Amino acid sequence: MRALGLGEWQELFMHHRVQGDTMFNLKEENLNEMGVSRIGDRLYLVDCLQSLYEELTTWKKVQENKMRTGVSAGGAANLLPGAGGADPYKQAQASGRGGAQPTAALKKLLAQGYSMQEVMGLVKGRPELMGQLFQ
């Protein structure tokens, strides 16, 4: 038995102008009307679309939670190398960075939607990032 891929139905979806979130509303009957004649193919497509919808919904909820609660220790950290340690506020004062200027890395994080509070929360757990964020 050959493995089925969604690519073989791409032209069919384009011909019927099925796009965006509308594809998640497709039912077996709709697929039959579109020309997907094999019941196994229709069931497979409905299952794939349902799985994709669930994954997308879960991903969206995670993103919304990150925005509400702040960046996780791994979120912005993936943009910067390093490992954990002491209090970043004390480290900044000790290193003479009290009135430090932001680096390109900090500007990039802020441009990507991270708040300064989220960035400082990250630095609190990974103080070695302080030197990469402030000059």
N, C-alpha and C positions, 0 to 999 in steps of 0.2 A: 504494500500500500504506500502510495507516495505521500510525502508530507505537504500539507497545504500551507500556503503563504497568503497574506492579505494582498500582496502586490498584484495578483492575478485579477482582482476585482477593482483595481484603481480606475481603469477606464470607465467601468460601469458606474462607479460612484461619481466620477466627473461628468459623465453623460447625463445623469439624473440630478446633477447639481447638489449632491449630498455633501455638505461641508460643515465644518465647525461642530457646534454642539448638537446640530440636527441629527447627526449620525447616531447619537445615543438614544434617539427616539425610534429608531428602526426596529420593527418587529419582523417576525418570520414572514408574515403576509406581505409586508412591504418589499422584502427581498425577493419573494416569489414574483411579485408584480414587476420588479425591476429586471427580472430575467435570471435570477439565481435559481435554477430549476431543481438542483439536487437538494433533498431535505437535509442530508448530512452537512452540505456546504452552508445552508441557511442556519442550521443549529450552531455550527462552528463560528460563523460570523456573529451571530447574536451573543454567543458566549465570549468571544474576543472583545466585542464592543462593551459588554457588561464589565469584563475584567479591566479594560482600559478606563472606563468611567470610574470604577472603584479606586484604581490607582491614582487617577487624576484628582479625584475628590480628596483622597487621603493626603496627597502631596500638597494640595491647596490648603487643607486644614493645618498641616505642619507649618507651612509658610506663614499663615495668619497667626498661629501661636507664637512663632518666632518674632513677628512684628509686635505682638502684644506684650510678650514677656521679656523681650530682649534677646540678644544673640547668645547662643549656647557657646560653651567653651570651644567647640570645634568649628563653629561657623566662620567668623572672620579670621580665626587662627589659620585656616587653610590657605589664606592669602599670604601669610607671613610665617617664616620658619622659626623654630625655637622650642623651649620647654619651661616648666613652671618654677616658682620661687617666692621671694619676699614681696612686701607691700609696694606697689608701683609709685604711690604718692611719696612715700619716704625715699624710695630710690631716686625719684626725680629731684627731690630736694637735695639729697646727698650728692648727686652727680652735677649739681648746679644747673639743672634744667627747669628751675622754677618758672621762668618766663620763656620757655622754649617755643620754637616755631614748628608748625606741623610739616612733616615730610610728605613726599608724593604718596607714600604708602597710606598714611592717615587720610589724605585727601581722597584717595581712591576708595577707601572704606566708607567715608562719609558720602561720597558720590553714589555709592551702591546702596545707600539707604540706611546704613548703620548710624545710630545716634552716638554722640560723644559718650553718653552714659554707658551704652553697650560696649563701646571700644574700651573704656576704662575698666569695665567689669571683666573683660577679657584680659587686659593687661594685669589686673589684680592677681589673676591666677598664673600669668606668664610674664613676669616683670622684665625678662630679657627683651621683650618686644618694645619696651619703652624707647630704646635707642633707635629702633627702626621707625617709630612713629613721630618722634620729636627730635629736632636738631639742637 
